[in-house]
Amino acid sequence: MNAHASTEPYRQRDLPVCLGVRFLAEASTLALSVVIGWTIYTVSQTPLALGIVGIVEFIPAVLLMLPAGELCDRLSPRPLLMAGLALQCGCALAFLVLAMLHAGLWLFYGVLLLLGTARAIAEPAAQALLPLLVPPHRLPRAVASSSTVWQMAVVLGPVAGGLCYAVGSFVAYLVCALAFFAAMAGAATLRGRQSRRERTPLQGRIARVKEGFAFVRSQPVVLGALSLDLCAVLPGGATALLPVYAQDILKVGPQGLGMLRSATAVGACLVGLLLTRFPVERNVGPKLFAAVIVFGAATLVFAFSRSARVSWLALAVVGASDMVSVNIRTSLIQLATPDAMRGRVSAVNALFIGASSELGAFESGVAAAWLGTVPAVALGGVAAIVAAAAWMIAFPAIRKADRIDIELG
């Protein structure tokens, strides 16, 4: 009777619907990134312009992601997720109008700022919502499923963006707008259990946001997992410079750019499918660091490759190793976080991820402008390996971790 009561809030349909929402949202976002990245580099012919895309999208994350996480804890993740998806739908339509008007790049950057705002609202809500839709014992498999679906979106989204660009950018923008709308409609049907939120009406919002940071600092495993992603992926990401490789180094055009953008997801999907059936249960710490080292080594191979096939395979290994890392880190963080802190910790996590991707894109663009594209990517691969070695020393609790639930009481 008690066991039945404990699982009553969970509905079997909620998880697949949530996965569908995540797929539509991510595929649309990545299709947009291919079209916009190709447009901006074609017009500007400088990798620095691609770096500016990253910093423009990161600014809203710094300003809004933590307040959005606090709202998730105080209200509910679902309406915030819907609001973020609605704004992303509006941004796709705005890009459509700009394309029709042949507007200048500064207007595209303006809409990218709004797109970053939408993601800053939606991302912590999406992370905080997943643990409310499944029982705790199913969370590691749900995380693996969510990561796999995300990587499937990374496979199909860029390919769709490249193909649509070949037909016309208008098609890509319209399809993305419809997909964002469908994702918003799906999010509206989700229910799940109610999170156990603390009632602290006299506590200011700034103090509540600080609680999220304080919790992360007090948990070595959570802090180490979050900061490892930031310090390994921020300098090691080559995604922002793929338009340069596609046009100037590998010479594969916009369709080839879509295939390159999808390569990491192909590798990640294959590993993700394995993780849904065979989750990482033992020696999680050593496997986490091994995955980051492989990530850096594969980035080095991609940096110096002049073959489209070798480059694609190297990026696939990058995605496969990153999937192992993401699965272990996300499971550690989610299982170690109480419901009352979930939104704020998810916001901190999303902020670190955003820094490693959007801010990493800016870093890659600046480094490529100063050093050249190939040295910049190679330096990033070396930095990822160095970060893994440093974190093994700085966070022995992670290095010695044997099971995912080491922080659970």
N, C-alpha and C positions, 0 to 999 in steps of 0.2 A: 504493500500500500504506500509506504513512504517512498520506495523507489519509483513507483509510478508518479507520485506527486512531484518528485524532483525532476522528472523528465517531461512533465505535462506542458510547460511553456514552449518546448521545442517542436517545431513542425518539420516534417521531412522535406517539404517543398521549399523552405526558406533558404537552405544552403544552395541548392541548384539555381534558384532565382538570384541570390546574391552573387554567385559565380557568373551568371549571365550578365548582370549589371556591370560587374568588374570587367568582363571581356569587352562589352560594347564601349564602355568608357575609355579603356586603355587602347583598344584598336583605333578608335577615332582620334584620340590624342596623338598617337604615333603616326597615323596617316597624315594628320595635319603637319606634324614635325617634318616629315619627308618633303612635302610640297613647299612648306615655308622655307626650310633649310636650302632646298635647291634654288628657290626663287631669290633668296637673299644673297647666296654666294654667286649666282649667275649675274646679278646686277652689280654687286660690290667687288667681286674677284679678290677678296681678302679674307683670310680665316678669322681676322679680328671681328668682322661683322657677325660671324657665327658665334664667337664668344660673347658678343653683346646680347645675343638671344638668350644665352644662359643667365646672365646677370639680370636682365630685365624680368625673367620669370622667377628669379630667386628673391628679388626685393619684396614682393608680396608675402613670400613664405616667411621671411624674417619678421615682418610686421604683423601678420595675421594668423599664422599657424598655431602659435601657442594660445592666443585668445580663443581660437576655434576649438582647441582641445579642452579649454576650460568650460566652454559652452556645452561640449559633449557631456562632460561630467555633471553639469548643472541642469541640463535639459535632457536631450536625447540625441544620439548620433544620426538617426534616420532623417529628420527634417533638414539637418545641415548638409547631409549627403545630397539630398534632393535639390537644395539651393545651389550647391556647387555645380551639379550637373546641368541645372537650368542656365546658369551663367555660361558654362562651356558651350551649350547649344547656341546661346546668343553670340558668343565669340565666333563660332563657325560661320554663322550667317553674316557677321560683320566682315570676316575675311572674304566671303563671297562678294559682298558689295565692293570692297576695296579692289578685288581682282577685276570686277566689271569696269571700275572707274580707272584702272591702271594707276592706282595711287602710289605715292612715294613710300620709301622704306620706313620713314619715321612714323607713318600711320600704322604700318604693320607692327612696329615695335609697341605702339600704343595699345593695340588690341592684344598683343602678347602679354602686356602688363595686366590686362583684365583676365587673360587666360591663366596667368600665374596666380591671380587672386582667387579664381574659381578652384584651382587645384589646392591652394592653401586651405580653403574651406572644406573641400570634399575629402582630402586624403586622410586627415586624422579621424574623420567621421567613419570612413570606410574601414580603417584599421580597428577602431573601437567597436564597430558593429559586429564583425565576424565572431568574436568570442561570445556574443549574446545569442547567437543563432544555433550553437551546437553545445552539447554537454562537454564539460572540461576534459573528460577522458578521450574525446574525439577531436580535440583541438589540434594536436600535431598533424593528423591526417587532413583536417580541414585546411590548415595552413599550407600543406603540400599541394592540396587541390587548388587552393586559391593562387598559389605561386605558379602552378602549371597552367591554369587558365590565363593568368597574366602573361606568361611567356607565349602561349598560343596567340594571344592578341598581338604580342610583339612580332610574331611570325607573320601573321596575316595583315596586320595594320600597315606596316611599311610597304609590303608588296602591293596592297590595294592602293596606297597612296601613290606609289610609282606608276602603276598602271593607269590610275585615274588621271595623273598628270599628263600621261601620253595622250589621253583623250581631251583633257582640258581641266584646268584647276577648278572650274566651277563645279564639275561633277564631284570632286573630292570634298569640297566644302559643303555641298548640299547633302551628300551621303553622311558625312560626319555629324551635321546638325540633326538629321533624322535619328542617327544612332544614339546621340546624347539624349534626345527626347525619349526614345524607347527605354534607355537605361533609367531615366528619371521615373518613368511610369512603373518600371519593375521595382525600383526602390520603394515606391509608395505602397506596395503590397506586402512588404516584409513586416514581420512582427517580432518574434524572438522574446526572450525573457527581459524583464526590467532590470537594469543594473542597480546595484545597491549603492546609492549615492549618499554621501554625508550631508547632513543638514547643518550648514554653517552660514545662516543668513547675515551674521554680523561681520563675517570675514570678507575683506575686500577682494576684488577680482585679481589684482596684482599679487596679493599674498597667496591666492590659490594657484596662480601660475607658478610662483616661486616654489610652491610645494612639489610641483612636478619635477623641477630641477633638483630639489632637495632629495626626493625619493630616488632619482637616478643616481645621484652622487653617493647615496647611502648603500646602494647595491652594487658591489664590484662587478658582478657578472653582467648586470644590465648596462652599467657605464662602459665596461670593456667591449661589450658586443656593439653598442651604438657607436662608440668612437672608432672601433676597428673599421666599420663600414666607411666612416667619414675619411679616415686617414689613408685607407688602402684604395678606395675607389675614386676619391677626388682627384688625385694626380694620375690614376691609372686608367681613366676612361678615355677611349678613343672614339666614342660614338659621335661626339660633336664635330670631329674632323672628318667624318666619313664622306661628306660632299667633296672635300678636297681630294681624298683618295679616289673617289669614283670618277671625278672629272679630270684630274691632272696626273695621278700616279697609275691607277689601274685602267683608266679610260673606259669605263663601262656604262656611262650615261645614267639618266635618272632611274631607269628600270633596274640597272645593276646596283644603284644606291639602295633601292628598296630591298633587293636580295641581301646586300651586305647588312642592312639594318635588321634583317630577319635572322641572320645567321646565329647570333647569340641566343635568340629565342629557340631555335631548333635544338641546339644542344641542351638548353635549359629544360625544354619540354620533355626530351627523352629522359633526362635525369629526374625531372619532376614526376613523371609517370611512375618511375621506379620507386620514388620516395613515398608515393601514395600507397603502394603495396608493401614496400619494405622500408619503413621509416628508420632514420638513424636513431638507434636506441643506446648504444654503448660507445665509449671512447669519443664522445661528441667534441670535446675540446681539441684533441689532436687532429681530428678530421676537419674541424673548422679552420685551423691554421694551415693545414695541408691544402685545403681548397683555395685559400687566399694566395698561397705561394704559386699554385698552378695557374691561377688567374693572372698573376704578374708575368709568369713565364710565357703564357700564350699571348699576352699583350706584346711582349718583345718579338715573338715570331711574326705577329701581324705587322708590327712597325716596319720591319725590314723586308717583308714579302713584296715581290713584284708580280706574283701570280694571283689571279682572281680566285682560283680554286684553293690555293694554300691560304690566302687571306680569309676566305670563307670558312675553311676548316679551323683556322686559328680562332676566329671569332666564335665559332660554335663551341670550342673548348672553353673560351672565356665565359660563355653563357652557362655551360654545364657546371663549371666550378663555382660560379657565382650563385647558381641555384642551391648547391649544397650549403654554401655559406649563409644565404638568405634564410633557408629553411631552419637551420640550427639557431641562428641569431633570433629570428622572429619567434620561434617556439620558446626559447629561453626567456625572452622579454615578456611575452604574453602570459606565460604560466607563472612568472614571478611577480606579476602586477595585480593588485587587488582591484575589484570593480570600481571602487570609489576614486581610484587614480588612473583608470584605464584611458580616459580621453586625453588627459594631460601627458601621460607617458607616451601614448600613441602620437601626440603632437610633437613631442621632443624627438621621437623616432623618425617621424615624417620630416621634421626639420633637418635632422642629420642626413637623411636620405636625399632630401632636396639639395642640401649643400654639396653632397657628393656627386650629384648629377648636374643641376643647373649651375652652381658655382664652379663645379669641375669643368663644365663646358667653357665658362669664361676663362678659367685658368689655362685650359688647353688652347683656346684661341690666342691668348696673350703669349703663351710659350711658343706656339707655332709661328706667330708673327716675329718673335725675337730670335728663336733658335732654328726655325724651320719645322715643317710638319713631322717628318720622320724622327728627328731627335726629340721632339716634344713627346711623341707617343712612346718612344723607347724609354725616355726618362720616367714616364709614368709607370711603365711596367717594373722598372727597377725599384721605384718608390713603393709599390705595392708589396714587393717581396721584403723590403727593409721594414715596412710597417708591420708585417706579420711577425718577423723576428723580434721586433721591439715589443710588440704586445704580448708575446709569449713570456717575456721577462717581466713586463710591467703588471700583468694580470695573471698570476699563477693559478687563481681560482678557476679561470677558464681553461688554462692549459691542462689542469688536472681533472677537469670535469669528465665524469664518466657517463652520466645520464642527463637527459633533458630537464628533468624536474629537480635539479639540485638545489634550487632556491625555494622550493615549496616547503612550507612548514607542516 
